[in-house]
Amino acid sequence: MSCSKPNYDIEKCGKLKGNPMKILVIPTTDWIRHPFPNRLNFIFDILAEKHEVYVLHFNLENFRNNRPRKTACKLVDTKFIDVGDPSLYYLLNWPEHLLEMRKVIKKEGIDVVLSANILPSFIINFLNVPVVFDYLDHLEESASIYYPDSFFGKIVKNGVRQITRYNLRHATSVITVTRELKDFLEGIRVKNIEVIPNGVNCNLLRPLPKEEAKKELGLKGAVIGYVGSLEHWVDLEMVVESLPDLEVSLLVVGPGLFTDYGDQIKELANKLGVSEKITFTGAVPYEDLGPYISAMDIGLNTLKKMDKNEYAAGGKVFNYLACGRPVLSSRTISLVRMLGDDLYYYDDKDGFIREVKRILETPTNEDRYREIAKTFDWEVLARKYEEVLRKSI
């Protein structure tokens, strides 16, 4: 539509041309205290330099004692009922979330909402504002994975499936992280889909001398490492079971979120007699990850077989690459198509052992991996986000 038409909203026309937007973000979790900042944290802290960005802040009980991160966004605090279970948290607090969303949209004159949550995204559909939905992974599996092998998990999965599909079909546009997820969304009649992959902050994560990093952390010899949440979508069981056949130590950087998966891995290591070969660090702030990844000879992206892992592509791969480290990953459709031979892949335990030995015998080209990571820098991806948000107004 031409801006010269008399009935066109002049202010909205300005937004399309490049003036600052007023954006409300509905994130997936606690914005400042979740152990791992996700794509929305990086992207909207960048966009907040130019636009007014408001974030619906979920004060989740599980992360209450974590050190808060700084943010350039304006937090919209929500009243809440303390509860540890993430599903119950959103079910019990949706009336307060609705009131706060309606209040900030009206008071601040919000132009567009970017939402990645499930129930709050359903509510926002009724507040008459353009919504861009960020489908960052297979949400129905992500929500139910916290209740492994349980009847309640099946209920959560089905409920999330129905609500999410409603949200997707009613969004002005949808952003997702891989071509495979876009194909899935098109198969369930979702329209206006843009692919913007996960990325990395290449300024914060840089290669450091490997041996110095190992010495700093008290590590010796060959080190394989995992950085990320300790939850049931990860396949560290297979890694631990492989340790008796490998002359390596395992560095595990990250906390559990809502389950005891990390404790299960420690029990398995004790049972197999390999505990002395494993170092668990717990949570490490993103900006401090450089020495930990630099101490690794191989960065691991070990995932269980499920749709969530097959079609999405998480950020840890790019974190390893930014620090100049080779990546050994479960073979997934999305990563093979996105990064091809730039990564190493395995299909089973024997393949994992074989590839670890092969990578350790292959000279590492830090500069090459670093250059790959730069093409996925958050600064580059944030501008693509900006374009999608402008078009939705």
Disulfide bonds with the S-S distance in Angstrom:
Cys3-Cys13 1.84
